[in-house]
């Protein structure tokens, strides 16, 4: 934002930065192992409880400023449901990407 106005290059950079940071964290944390299933579940629930409302608010506030179509597809890599699916992969030591989230992103 600049003087209360949305500056598209800055906005695009925010989306790109979120995508890159989320990808990096997801890649690292899918290799981490939490053997206690209850703790694993509680961690996922806690992360989802913080992450999803914040991401939905970010999308609601800034997503409307992207041009529909190609531009949205280019900068909005994840829908909130995709992030939830990816969070569900954390802490089990499996570094493969979710087929459900990947399939949803392609449709």
Phi and psi in radians as a Rosetta constraint file:
Dihedral C 1 N 2 CA 2 C 2 CIRCULARHARMONIC -2.388 0.35
Dihedral N 2 CA 2 C 2 N 3 CIRCULARHARMONIC 2.052 0.35
Dihedral C 2 N 3 CA 3 C 3 CIRCULARHARMONIC 0.898 0.35
Dihedral N 3 CA 3 C 3 N 4 CIRCULARHARMONIC 0.725 0.35
Dihedral C 3 N 4 CA 4 C 4 CIRCULARHARMONIC 1.419 0.35
Dihedral N 4 CA 4 C 4 N 5 CIRCULARHARMONIC -0.040 0.35
Dihedral C 4 N 5 CA 5 C 5 CIRCULARHARMONIC -1.853 0.35
Dihedral N 5 CA 5 C 5 N 6 CIRCULARHARMONIC 2.575 0.35
Dihedral C 5 N 6 CA 6 C 6 CIRCULARHARMONIC -1.373 0.35
Dihedral N 6 CA 6 C 6 N 7 CIRCULARHARMONIC 2.215 0.35
Dihedral C 6 N 7 CA 7 C 7 CIRCULARHARMONIC -1.793 0.35
Dihedral N 7 CA 7 C 7 N 8 CIRCULARHARMONIC 1.961 0.35
Dihedral C 7 N 8 CA 8 C 8 CIRCULARHARMONIC -0.978 0.35
Dihedral N 8 CA 8 C 8 N 9 CIRCULARHARMONIC -0.762 0.35
Dihedral C 8 N 9 CA 9 C 9 CIRCULARHARMONIC -1.025 0.35
Dihedral N 9 CA 9 C 9 N 10 CIRCULARHARMONIC -0.682 0.35
Dihedral C 9 N 10 CA 10 C 10 CIRCULARHARMONIC -1.162 0.35
Dihedral N 10 CA 10 C 10 N 11 CIRCULARHARMONIC -0.704 0.35
Dihedral C 10 N 11 CA 11 C 11 CIRCULARHARMONIC -1.106 0.35
Dihedral N 11 CA 11 C 11 N 12 CIRCULARHARMONIC -0.807 0.35
Dihedral C 11 N 12 CA 12 C 12 CIRCULARHARMONIC -1.055 0.35
Dihedral N 12 CA 12 C 12 N 13 CIRCULARHARMONIC -0.694 0.35
Dihedral C 12 N 13 CA 13 C 13 CIRCULARHARMONIC -1.139 0.35
Dihedral N 13 CA 13 C 13 N 14 CIRCULARHARMONIC -0.624 0.35
Dihedral C 13 N 14 CA 14 C 14 CIRCULARHARMONIC -1.094 0.35
Dihedral N 14 CA 14 C 14 N 15 CIRCULARHARMONIC -0.784 0.35
Dihedral C 14 N 15 CA 15 C 15 CIRCULARHARMONIC -1.121 0.35
Dihedral N 15 CA 15 C 15 N 16 CIRCULARHARMONIC -0.790 0.35
Dihedral C 15 N 16 CA 16 C 16 CIRCULARHARMONIC -1.090 0.35
Dihedral N 16 CA 16 C 16 N 17 CIRCULARHARMONIC -0.706 0.35
Dihedral C 16 N 17 CA 17 C 17 CIRCULARHARMONIC -1.141 0.35
Dihedral N 17 CA 17 C 17 N 18 CIRCULARHARMONIC -0.752 0.35
Dihedral C 17 N 18 CA 18 C 18 CIRCULARHARMONIC -1.034 0.35
Dihedral N 18 CA 18 C 18 N 19 CIRCULARHARMONIC -0.865 0.35
Dihedral C 18 N 19 CA 19 C 19 CIRCULARHARMONIC -0.991 0.35
Dihedral N 19 CA 19 C 19 N 20 CIRCULARHARMONIC -0.833 0.35
Dihedral C 19 N 20 CA 20 C 20 CIRCULARHARMONIC -1.130 0.35
Dihedral N 20 CA 20 C 20 N 21 CIRCULARHARMONIC -0.759 0.35
Dihedral C 20 N 21 CA 21 C 21 CIRCULARHARMONIC -1.176 0.35
Dihedral N 21 CA 21 C 21 N 22 CIRCULARHARMONIC -0.766 0.35
Dihedral C 21 N 22 CA 22 C 22 CIRCULARHARMONIC -1.086 0.35
Dihedral N 22 CA 22 C 22 N 23 CIRCULARHARMONIC -0.779 0.35
Dihedral C 22 N 23 CA 23 C 23 CIRCULARHARMONIC -1.021 0.35
Dihedral N 23 CA 23 C 23 N 24 CIRCULARHARMONIC -0.764 0.35
Dihedral C 23 N 24 CA 24 C 24 CIRCULARHARMONIC -1.127 0.35
Dihedral N 24 CA 24 C 24 N 25 CIRCULARHARMONIC -0.790 0.35
Dihedral C 24 N 25 CA 25 C 25 CIRCULARHARMONIC -1.164 0.35
Dihedral N 25 CA 25 C 25 N 26 CIRCULARHARMONIC -0.755 0.35
Dihedral C 25 N 26 CA 26 C 26 CIRCULARHARMONIC -1.076 0.35
Dihedral N 26 CA 26 C 26 N 27 CIRCULARHARMONIC -0.765 0.35
Dihedral C 26 N 27 CA 27 C 27 CIRCULARHARMONIC -1.052 0.35
Dihedral N 27 CA 27 C 27 N 28 CIRCULARHARMONIC -0.762 0.35
Dihedral C 27 N 28 CA 28 C 28 CIRCULARHARMONIC -1.200 0.35
Dihedral N 28 CA 28 C 28 N 29 CIRCULARHARMONIC -0.829 0.35
Dihedral C 28 N 29 CA 29 C 29 CIRCULARHARMONIC -1.376 0.35
Dihedral N 29 CA 29 C 29 N 30 CIRCULARHARMONIC -0.255 0.35
Dihedral C 29 N 30 CA 30 C 30 CIRCULARHARMONIC -1.296 0.35
Dihedral N 30 CA 30 C 30 N 31 CIRCULARHARMONIC -0.312 0.35
Dihedral C 30 N 31 CA 31 C 31 CIRCULARHARMONIC -1.509 0.35
Dihedral N 31 CA 31 C 31 N 32 CIRCULARHARMONIC -0.276 0.35
Dihedral C 31 N 32 CA 32 C 32 CIRCULARHARMONIC -1.288 0.35
Dihedral N 32 CA 32 C 32 N 33 CIRCULARHARMONIC 2.568 0.35
Dihedral C 32 N 33 CA 33 C 33 CIRCULARHARMONIC -2.097 0.35
Dihedral N 33 CA 33 C 33 N 34 CIRCULARHARMONIC 2.213 0.35
Dihedral C 33 N 34 CA 34 C 34 CIRCULARHARMONIC -2.061 0.35
Dihedral N 34 CA 34 C 34 N 35 CIRCULARHARMONIC 1.876 0.35
Dihedral C 34 N 35 CA 35 C 35 CIRCULARHARMONIC -1.278 0.35
Dihedral N 35 CA 35 C 35 N 36 CIRCULARHARMONIC -0.485 0.35
Dihedral C 35 N 36 CA 36 C 36 CIRCULARHARMONIC -1.337 0.35
Dihedral N 36 CA 36 C 36 N 37 CIRCULARHARMONIC 1.948 0.35
Dihedral C 36 N 37 CA 37 C 37 CIRCULARHARMONIC -1.090 0.35
Dihedral N 37 CA 37 C 37 N 38 CIRCULARHARMONIC -0.623 0.35
Dihedral C 37 N 38 CA 38 C 38 CIRCULARHARMONIC -1.161 0.35
Dihedral N 38 CA 38 C 38 N 39 CIRCULARHARMONIC -0.785 0.35
Dihedral C 38 N 39 CA 39 C 39 CIRCULARHARMONIC -1.117 0.35
Dihedral N 39 CA 39 C 39 N 40 CIRCULARHARMONIC -0.722 0.35
Dihedral C 39 N 40 CA 40 C 40 CIRCULARHARMONIC -0.995 0.35
Dihedral N 40 CA 40 C 40 N 41 CIRCULARHARMONIC -0.818 0.35
Dihedral C 40 N 41 CA 41 C 41 CIRCULARHARMONIC -1.128 0.35
Dihedral N 41 CA 41 C 41 N 42 CIRCULARHARMONIC -0.760 0.35
Dihedral C 41 N 42 CA 42 C 42 CIRCULARHARMONIC -1.110 0.35
Dihedral N 42 CA 42 C 42 N 43 CIRCULARHARMONIC -0.669 0.35
Dihedral C 42 N 43 CA 43 C 43 CIRCULARHARMONIC -1.098 0.35
Dihedral N 43 CA 43 C 43 N 44 CIRCULARHARMONIC -0.801 0.35
Dihedral C 43 N 44 CA 44 C 44 CIRCULARHARMONIC -1.080 0.35
Dihedral N 44 CA 44 C 44 N 45 CIRCULARHARMONIC -0.772 0.35
Dihedral C 44 N 45 CA 45 C 45 CIRCULARHARMONIC -1.095 0.35
Dihedral N 45 CA 45 C 45 N 46 CIRCULARHARMONIC -0.758 0.35
Dihedral C 45 N 46 CA 46 C 46 CIRCULARHARMONIC -1.106 0.35
Dihedral N 46 CA 46 C 46 N 47 CIRCULARHARMONIC -0.765 0.35
Dihedral C 46 N 47 CA 47 C 47 CIRCULARHARMONIC -1.124 0.35
Dihedral N 47 CA 47 C 47 N 48 CIRCULARHARMONIC -0.774 0.35
Dihedral C 47 N 48 CA 48 C 48 CIRCULARHARMONIC -1.073 0.35
Dihedral N 48 CA 48 C 48 N 49 CIRCULARHARMONIC -0.720 0.35
Dihedral C 48 N 49 CA 49 C 49 CIRCULARHARMONIC -1.104 0.35
Dihedral N 49 CA 49 C 49 N 50 CIRCULARHARMONIC -0.505 0.35
Dihedral C 49 N 50 CA 50 C 50 CIRCULARHARMONIC -1.578 0.35
Dihedral N 50 CA 50 C 50 N 51 CIRCULARHARMONIC -0.802 0.35
Dihedral C 50 N 51 CA 51 C 51 CIRCULARHARMONIC -1.224 0.35
Dihedral N 51 CA 51 C 51 N 52 CIRCULARHARMONIC -0.849 0.35
Dihedral C 51 N 52 CA 52 C 52 CIRCULARHARMONIC -1.158 0.35
Dihedral N 52 CA 52 C 52 N 53 CIRCULARHARMONIC -0.828 0.35
Dihedral C 52 N 53 CA 53 C 53 CIRCULARHARMONIC -1.058 0.35
Dihedral N 53 CA 53 C 53 N 54 CIRCULARHARMONIC -0.672 0.35
Dihedral C 53 N 54 CA 54 C 54 CIRCULARHARMONIC -1.153 0.35
Dihedral N 54 CA 54 C 54 N 55 CIRCULARHARMONIC -0.722 0.35
Dihedral C 54 N 55 CA 55 C 55 CIRCULARHARMONIC -1.206 0.35
Dihedral N 55 CA 55 C 55 N 56 CIRCULARHARMONIC -0.702 0.35
Dihedral C 55 N 56 CA 56 C 56 CIRCULARHARMONIC -1.070 0.35
Dihedral N 56 CA 56 C 56 N 57 CIRCULARHARMONIC -0.723 0.35
Dihedral C 56 N 57 CA 57 C 57 CIRCULARHARMONIC -1.130 0.35
Dihedral N 57 CA 57 C 57 N 58 CIRCULARHARMONIC -0.741 0.35
Dihedral C 57 N 58 CA 58 C 58 CIRCULARHARMONIC -1.049 0.35
Dihedral N 58 CA 58 C 58 N 59 CIRCULARHARMONIC -0.817 0.35
Dihedral C 58 N 59 CA 59 C 59 CIRCULARHARMONIC -1.103 0.35
Dihedral N 59 CA 59 C 59 N 60 CIRCULARHARMONIC -0.741 0.35
Dihedral C 59 N 60 CA 60 C 60 CIRCULARHARMONIC -1.131 0.35
Dihedral N 60 CA 60 C 60 N 61 CIRCULARHARMONIC -0.674 0.35
Dihedral C 60 N 61 CA 61 C 61 CIRCULARHARMONIC -1.324 0.35
Dihedral N 61 CA 61 C 61 N 62 CIRCULARHARMONIC -0.737 0.35
Dihedral C 61 N 62 CA 62 C 62 CIRCULARHARMONIC -1.929 0.35
Dihedral N 62 CA 62 C 62 N 63 CIRCULARHARMONIC -0.418 0.35
Dihedral C 62 N 63 CA 63 C 63 CIRCULARHARMONIC -1.052 0.35
Dihedral N 63 CA 63 C 63 N 64 CIRCULARHARMONIC -0.531 0.35
Dihedral C 63 N 64 CA 64 C 64 CIRCULARHARMONIC -1.167 0.35
Dihedral N 64 CA 64 C 64 N 65 CIRCULARHARMONIC -0.307 0.35
Dihedral C 64 N 65 CA 65 C 65 CIRCULARHARMONIC -1.525 0.35
Dihedral N 65 CA 65 C 65 N 66 CIRCULARHARMONIC -0.164 0.35
Dihedral C 65 N 66 CA 66 C 66 CIRCULARHARMONIC -1.475 0.35
Dihedral N 66 CA 66 C 66 N 67 CIRCULARHARMONIC 2.514 0.35
Dihedral C 66 N 67 CA 67 C 67 CIRCULARHARMONIC -1.198 0.35
Dihedral N 67 CA 67 C 67 N 68 CIRCULARHARMONIC 2.360 0.35
Dihedral C 67 N 68 CA 68 C 68 CIRCULARHARMONIC -1.070 0.35
Dihedral N 68 CA 68 C 68 N 69 CIRCULARHARMONIC 2.720 0.35
Dihedral C 68 N 69 CA 69 C 69 CIRCULARHARMONIC 1.661 0.35
Dihedral N 69 CA 69 C 69 N 70 CIRCULARHARMONIC -2.272 0.35
Dihedral C 69 N 70 CA 70 C 70 CIRCULARHARMONIC -1.008 0.35
Dihedral N 70 CA 70 C 70 N 71 CIRCULARHARMONIC -0.730 0.35
Dihedral C 70 N 71 CA 71 C 71 CIRCULARHARMONIC -1.139 0.35
Dihedral N 71 CA 71 C 71 N 72 CIRCULARHARMONIC -0.731 0.35
Dihedral C 71 N 72 CA 72 C 72 CIRCULARHARMONIC -1.102 0.35
Dihedral N 72 CA 72 C 72 N 73 CIRCULARHARMONIC -0.802 0.35
Dihedral C 72 N 73 CA 73 C 73 CIRCULARHARMONIC -1.063 0.35
Dihedral N 73 CA 73 C 73 N 74 CIRCULARHARMONIC -0.594 0.35
Dihedral C 73 N 74 CA 74 C 74 CIRCULARHARMONIC -1.249 0.35
Dihedral N 74 CA 74 C 74 N 75 CIRCULARHARMONIC -0.655 0.35
Dihedral C 74 N 75 CA 75 C 75 CIRCULARHARMONIC -1.802 0.35
Dihedral N 75 CA 75 C 75 N 76 CIRCULARHARMONIC -0.470 0.35
Dihedral C 75 N 76 CA 76 C 76 CIRCULARHARMONIC -1.705 0.35
Dihedral N 76 CA 76 C 76 N 77 CIRCULARHARMONIC 1.579 0.35
Dihedral C 76 N 77 CA 77 C 77 CIRCULARHARMONIC -1.346 0.35
Dihedral N 77 CA 77 C 77 N 78 CIRCULARHARMONIC -0.580 0.35
Dihedral C 77 N 78 CA 78 C 78 CIRCULARHARMONIC -2.179 0.35
Dihedral N 78 CA 78 C 78 N 79 CIRCULARHARMONIC 2.439 0.35
Dihedral C 78 N 79 CA 79 C 79 CIRCULARHARMONIC -1.601 0.35
Dihedral N 79 CA 79 C 79 N 80 CIRCULARHARMONIC 2.784 0.35
Dihedral C 79 N 80 CA 80 C 80 CIRCULARHARMONIC -0.943 0.35
Dihedral N 80 CA 80 C 80 N 81 CIRCULARHARMONIC -0.631 0.35
Dihedral C 80 N 81 CA 81 C 81 CIRCULARHARMONIC -1.148 0.35
Dihedral N 81 CA 81 C 81 N 82 CIRCULARHARMONIC -0.606 0.35
Dihedral C 81 N 82 CA 82 C 82 CIRCULARHARMONIC -1.112 0.35
Dihedral N 82 CA 82 C 82 N 83 CIRCULARHARMONIC -0.751 0.35
Dihedral C 82 N 83 CA 83 C 83 CIRCULARHARMONIC -1.121 0.35
Dihedral N 83 CA 83 C 83 N 84 CIRCULARHARMONIC -0.716 0.35
Dihedral C 83 N 84 CA 84 C 84 CIRCULARHARMONIC -1.037 0.35
Dihedral N 84 CA 84 C 84 N 85 CIRCULARHARMONIC -0.775 0.35
Dihedral C 84 N 85 CA 85 C 85 CIRCULARHARMONIC -1.069 0.35
Dihedral N 85 CA 85 C 85 N 86 CIRCULARHARMONIC -0.723 0.35
Dihedral C 85 N 86 CA 86 C 86 CIRCULARHARMONIC -1.233 0.35
Dihedral N 86 CA 86 C 86 N 87 CIRCULARHARMONIC -0.615 0.35
Dihedral C 86 N 87 CA 87 C 87 CIRCULARHARMONIC -1.106 0.35
Dihedral N 87 CA 87 C 87 N 88 CIRCULARHARMONIC -0.622 0.35
Dihedral C 87 N 88 CA 88 C 88 CIRCULARHARMONIC -1.131 0.35
Dihedral N 88 CA 88 C 88 N 89 CIRCULARHARMONIC -0.239 0.35
Dihedral C 88 N 89 CA 89 C 89 CIRCULARHARMONIC -1.559 0.35
Dihedral N 89 CA 89 C 89 N 90 CIRCULARHARMONIC -0.193 0.35
Dihedral C 89 N 90 CA 90 C 90 CIRCULARHARMONIC -1.234 0.35
Dihedral N 90 CA 90 C 90 N 91 CIRCULARHARMONIC 2.613 0.35
Dihedral C 90 N 91 CA 91 C 91 CIRCULARHARMONIC 1.251 0.35
Dihedral N 91 CA 91 C 91 N 92 CIRCULARHARMONIC 0.298 0.35
Dihedral C 91 N 92 CA 92 C 92 CIRCULARHARMONIC -1.932 0.35
Dihedral N 92 CA 92 C 92 N 93 CIRCULARHARMONIC 0.063 0.35
Dihedral C 92 N 93 CA 93 C 93 CIRCULARHARMONIC 1.345 0.35
Dihedral N 93 CA 93 C 93 N 94 CIRCULARHARMONIC 0.203 0.35
Dihedral C 93 N 94 CA 94 C 94 CIRCULARHARMONIC -1.833 0.35
Dihedral N 94 CA 94 C 94 N 95 CIRCULARHARMONIC 2.009 0.35
Dihedral C 94 N 95 CA 95 C 95 CIRCULARHARMONIC -1.600 0.35
Dihedral N 95 CA 95 C 95 N 96 CIRCULARHARMONIC 0.268 0.35
Dihedral C 95 N 96 CA 96 C 96 CIRCULARHARMONIC -1.530 0.35
Dihedral N 96 CA 96 C 96 N 97 CIRCULARHARMONIC 2.605 0.35
Dihedral C 96 N 97 CA 97 C 97 CIRCULARHARMONIC -1.425 0.35
Dihedral N 97 CA 97 C 97 N 98 CIRCULARHARMONIC 2.609 0.35
Dihedral C 97 N 98 CA 98 C 98 CIRCULARHARMONIC -1.123 0.35
Dihedral N 98 CA 98 C 98 N 99 CIRCULARHARMONIC 2.190 0.35
Dihedral C 98 N 99 CA 99 C 99 CIRCULARHARMONIC -1.217 0.35
Dihedral N 99 CA 99 C 99 N 100 CIRCULARHARMONIC -0.541 0.35
Dihedral C 99 N 100 CA 100 C 100 CIRCULARHARMONIC -1.162 0.35
Dihedral N 100 CA 100 C 100 N 101 CIRCULARHARMONIC -0.826 0.35
Dihedral C 100 N 101 CA 101 C 101 CIRCULARHARMONIC -1.185 0.35
Dihedral N 101 CA 101 C 101 N 102 CIRCULARHARMONIC -0.694 0.35
Dihedral C 101 N 102 CA 102 C 102 CIRCULARHARMONIC -1.120 0.35
Dihedral N 102 CA 102 C 102 N 103 CIRCULARHARMONIC -0.767 0.35
Dihedral C 102 N 103 CA 103 C 103 CIRCULARHARMONIC -1.115 0.35
Dihedral N 103 CA 103 C 103 N 104 CIRCULARHARMONIC -0.714 0.35
Dihedral C 103 N 104 CA 104 C 104 CIRCULARHARMONIC -1.154 0.35
Dihedral N 104 CA 104 C 104 N 105 CIRCULARHARMONIC -0.674 0.35
Dihedral C 104 N 105 CA 105 C 105 CIRCULARHARMONIC -1.144 0.35
Dihedral N 105 CA 105 C 105 N 106 CIRCULARHARMONIC -0.517 0.35
Dihedral C 105 N 106 CA 106 C 106 CIRCULARHARMONIC -1.473 0.35
Dihedral N 106 CA 106 C 106 N 107 CIRCULARHARMONIC -0.229 0.35
